[in-house]
């Protein structure tokens, strides 16, 4: 049989694979993703931003203009527009910025017109306005036309600064986005990596914890597991150890119940002989001794019945019909108890043990409170069987104590009604063994309400 991998190898291998995939995804997106376009604006927009705040521009007061490559041509244009000396203006491109290429070609052309043509100036200036389109201006107007074209031309973002009267520099530059190009690419890469790795991590975690899920379901449904498939070696060994411990506990519990049953059974013979000898004792000792022997025989009978019922196999039980039969038997015996209208419900458990638990609750209500009401209802994935009486009630401080074996309340300590103190503890143990709960509370009319909650079938 192939030995499963250890948890160290499984987790370490998965971690290396996750790191490799994450790094590869991030590198691919960072390298292959196109760079976002650099911000661009014209000198005219920079001039407007120097005069007043403009959206898309940051205005800062600085002791010195920003460093970078100076652009004398733009300095002259902006100085002319602001009516300032070129020495008071600084235009710089930050180091590392992809700069705009500005080419100004000025050509003088002499042309002799054909006969009959209109006379043109002896010299002209052609300004290029596109791939093959030119605009003709006179030399006198050439400088103004070139300046107007340049000042309105969008260029790679630059920083423009103007010296103020106090010696400080007012600098305007394009507003920087919250996330730059590389930062955005990194975030995209991390998001894509997360989308790719999340399902892989979920599948890996499901596979690693599969032995414990199988074991939990087996324990929850009282099933046996011969072998736990899947998962690393350490988890399988831990799950196997838990399974073995569970089996040992089950064997010990069965052995303890067998021993208790045997002892209780063996006690019946000497108690029977003791009862015969007590009959010859004089009164009033005889009555008290007979009552003590009867109480001991009742306790032994309850122990034997509990062990016998607990050993019965689990089956689907229709709760309402069984409770109705128990209430009918109690009414035939003269008890004042009734079954309230409610839901039909089913549970999966040993029917004799369930019957004994409900009978104990009904018997307590009739013996100590003179009767009561029994209700069955469905509460989501659980079935609730409650018995409510109008008796003296149980103090809150005594409710937990009365769930222990051989514990009785003050109202049950007289010889007429006092039992062995096993009724409520049997119900509590029965609920715990079948993934349910049993609680004692205060009834709506001041009595006691005993609620048995069991998982629905």
N, C-alpha and C positions, 0 to 999 in steps of 0.2 A: 504493500500500500504506500502510495506517495505521501511523504510527510509534508504537512502544510507549512507554509512560510511563517516565520516568526513575526511578531508585531513590529519589531525594530526594522526588519527588512521591508515589510509592507508599508509602514508609515514613512520610512526613509525613502523608499523608491517612489512613493506617491509624491513626497515633498520635492524630490529632485525633478520629477516629471512636471509638476505644477510650476516650479521656478523656471524650468527651461521653456515651457510653453508661454509663461508670462513675459519673460525677457524677449523671446522671439517675436511675440505679438507686438510688444511695445516698440522694439527696434524696427520692425517692418513698417508700422504706421508712422513712426517718426521719420524714417528715411524716405518712404514712398509718398507720404502725404505732401501735396504741393504747398509751397509757402504762400501764406496769405499776401495779397497785394499791399505794397507799402503805401502809406497815406500820402496823398498829393494835394497841393493847393498852390495858388498863384501868388505873385507878389502883390497884386491888388488886394487879395484877401488878407495878406499879412499887414498891409497898410491899414486896412479897415480895423483889424484886430488891435493894432497899435493905438488907434484913435479911441476905440471904445471896446468893451467886452463883446466878444462874438462867440456863438456856439461852435464847439469843435476846436477851440483854442484855449490854451492855458496862458495866463498873464502872471508874470513873476517879477518882483523887484530884486535886483541882484547888485552886489558890489562890483562885480566884473562881468563882462559878457561871457557867454559859454564858449568853451574851447571847441576847436574843430577846424576844418578847412574853410577858409574865407572865400567868399564869392564876390569879388569886386564889382562885377557887372550889376548884380542885384543890389549891392550896396548903393551904387550910383542911382539906380532906378528908384529905389525906395526913398533915398535922400531927396531926390528931385520932387517926388510926389509929396513928401512931408515938408518941403521947403527948408531942409536942414543941410548942414555941411556934411559931405561924405565921411569926414572924420568922426562925426557923431553917430554913425550908423555902422552896425556890425551884422553881417549875414554869414552864417556858418552852417556847413553840413556836419553833423556828428561823425566822428571817426567810425569807419566801417559801414557807412550808409552808401547804398547804391545810388550814385548821383545821376542826375539828368544831364544829357549831352546837349549843349546849346551851340549851334553852328549858325553864324551870321555871315553870309556871303554878300559882298557889295561889289557889283561889277558895272563899270561904265561902258556902254556900247554906242559906237558911232554908226549911224545908218543913213545911207543915201536913198531917198525915196525915188521910185520910178517916175517917169514923166507923167505929168497930170495929177500926181498924188498930192494930198494935203501936206503942208510943211509941218514937220515935227521938230522938237527941240534937238539941238545937235548932240545932247547927251541925256540919257535917262537912267533911272534906277529900277531894276526889276526885283520885286519882293516875292519869294516863293510862297504860295498859299496852298500847297498840296503836291501831289505827285507830278503833275504836268501843268498846273495852273500857276500863272504869275500875275502880279499886279504891278503896273507901271506907275511910278511917281517921279516927280521932279527931284533933282538933287536937293533943292532947298527944303523939301518936305520929307526927305528920306529919314533923317534922324528922328523926327516925331513919329513917323509911321513905324519904324523899327521899335522905338520905345513902347508904343501902344501895343504892338504885337507881343513883345517880351513880357510886359507887366501883366498881361492877361493869360499867359501861357501856364497851364498846370505843371508843376515840377515836383520832384521828390521832396518830401517835407523837410524844411530847414528851420533854423532858429533865427529870428530877426530881433535885434536889440537897438534901442535908441537911448543915448545919454540924456539924462534929465538935468535940470538946473542944479540939483543938490549933489550931482556927481554919480548918483546911482544909475543903473541901467534897467530900463523896462524891456523885458524879454517876452516875446510871444512864440509859442511853438504848438504843434498839433497835440491835442489831448491824447494821452496814451490810453489804450484800452485796458480793461481790468485784466484780461488774459492775453498775453502775447501769442505769437504764432506757435512757438515751441511749447508753451505752456498748454495751449489748447490741444495740440497733438498728443502731449503726454496724458492729459485727462481723457481724451478719446481712447488712447491705447489702454489705459487702466480700465475704462468702462467695458471695452471689448474683451479684455482679459477676464474681467469678472463674469461677464455673460458666458464665456467659454468654460471657465473653471467651476462655476457654481453647480451645474448639473454633474460634472465629474466628481466634485467633492461629495455631493449628495449620494451618488451611486456608491462611491467608496465607503462612506459612512454606513450606508445601509448594508453593504456586504460585510463590513467588519462586525457590526452588531447583530448580524443574523442569528448566531448561536444563542444570544441572550433573549432575543424575541421568541425564538422557538421554545426555549426553556420557560420563559414567562407564561406563554400560552399553555404549555403542558402543566405547569403548576396551578394555573388559574382554573383549568378544567380537570384537574386530578388525573392527567394522563401520564404515561411513562414514556421516556425517550431513551432509545437504545444507543443512538449515536447522533451527535450534533454536526450537521454538515456546514461547510463554509467557515470563513473567518480565519484570522491568524492563529498560530499554535497556542499562544498564551491565553487567548480568549476561549478557545476550545477546551483547554485544560481547566480554566476557571469554571466554565459552564459544566464540564464533566464533574468537577469536584462538588459543585452545588447540587447537581443531580444525585450524586452518590450520597451527599449529606441528607438530602430530602428522602431518599429511599431508606437510609438508616433511621431517620426520625420516624418515618412511617412504620418501619418494623418495630421500633421501640414502643411507639404508641400502641400498636396492635398487641405487642407482648404485655404491655402494662394493662391494657383492657382485659386481656385473657387472664392474667393473674388476678386482677380485681374480681372478675367474674367467678373464677375458681374459688377464691377466698369467700366471696359472698355465698356461693353455692354450698361450700363446706360448712359455713356457719349455720345453715338452716337445720342441720341434724342436731347439734347440741342445743340450739334454741328450742327445738321441738321437745327434746327431753326436759329442758328447763321449764317449759310451759306445763308439762305434765306434773312435775314436782311442785310447781307453784300452786297448782289446784288444791293441794293438800294443806297449804298454809292457812293459818287462821286469819279472820278479818280483823282490822281493816288492812293489814299488810298485803293480803292476797290481792285486793283490787289494784293497789298501786303497783305491785310487782307484775300483774298481768298486763297493765297498761304499758309498763316499760318494755316488756317482752314484745308486745304487739307493735310498739313503735320501732323497735329494732328490726322486727320482721318486715315492717313497711319500708324501712330504709334499705334493707337488703333487696327487697323486691324492686324498688326503684332503681337501684344500681344494676341489677340483672336486666331489667327491662331496657334501661338506657344503653347498656353494652350490646344487647341483642338488636335493638333498633338501629344503632349506629353502624352495625355490620351489614345492614341490608343494602342491596345495590341501588344506585340512583335511577330514577325513572321520571317521566313527565307526569306531573300531578296537576289536576284541575283544582285550583285552590277553593273556589267558591262552593263547589259541590261537597268537598271534603269538610270545609268549615260548617256548611249547613247540616251535614250529618252529625258532627260533633255537638252543635247547638241543639239539634233535635234530641239526641241522647240525653243531654243535660236537662232539657225541659221534661222529658219523660221521667227523669229522676226527681222532678219537683223543683228544679231551679228556675228562678225568674230571670231569664236571659233571652235576648232576641238578636237576630241577624238583620242588620240594616241593609237597604238596597245599595247596590254598588256595582263594580265592574267584574267582568269575567277575566280571570288571569290564570296563567300557568307557570309553574316552576319545575326545575329539574333537580331532584334530590331524593333521598330515601323516604318513601312515603310513611313507614311506621314512625321514624324519628320526627317527621314533620307533624304527624298526628299527635304524638305525645307532647310536643312543644305547645301546640294549640290547646290541647286538653289541660295542660298545666295552667295556662293563662285563664281559661274559662273556670277551672276549679278554684283558682285563687279569687276570682271575682265573686263567685257564688259563696265560698266559705267565709270570706272576710268582709264582703260588702253586700251580701244578699242578692247579688245579680248584677246585670249590666248589659251593655250593648257591644256587639261584635261587628266590625266593618272590614270589608275587603275592597281595595281600590288599586288601580294601576297608576303609578307615578313615574312616567318616563320609562326607563329601562328597569324599574324595580317594582316589586309587588309589596304592598303594605297590608299587614293584618294587625288590626288594633282592637284592644278590649278596653272599654271605658266603664268605670263603675262610679257610684255616688257614695262610696264609703268614707271612712275617716281620712283617707289619703296617706301618703308616705312623705315624711319630712325630706327636704332636699338633701340634707346631710346623710341620710340613711340609704339613699337610692343606689349608690355605687356599692355600698357594703352588702346590700341584700342580693346582689348578683353573685356573691361568693358562695361556695358550698357550705351547707350547714349553718347558714345565717338566717335568722328569723326576726321579724319585727315585733314590737311590743304587743300588737293586737293578736299575734298568733302564738303567744307563749302559754296560753292555757291548754289544758289537756283536751278540751273539747274540739278545738280547731287547729291546734298547733301541729304542723307536719314535721317532716325530717329536715326541712330547710334546703331541699335540693331542687324544688320546682323551678324557681327563677334561674338558678345557676345552670340547670339543664337547658333551658331556653337560650340563655346567653351563650353557652358553649356551642349549642347547635347552630346559632346564627354565625358565630365566628368561624366554624368549620366549613360553612357553605357560603363564604364571602358576603355575609349579611351583617346586620346590626340589630341590637335589641336595646331599647331605652325605656326607662320609667319616667313619667312626667305627671304634671298636675292636670286633671281633667277640667273641662269647662265649668262643671258644677261643684268643684272642690274635691272630687274624688281622685282616683288614679287612672291614668291612661298608659297602658303597656303596648308598645309598638314594635312589631317584628317586621324588619325590612329585609327582603331577599331579592336577589337578581332574577329578573324575568327569564323564562325559558325562550 
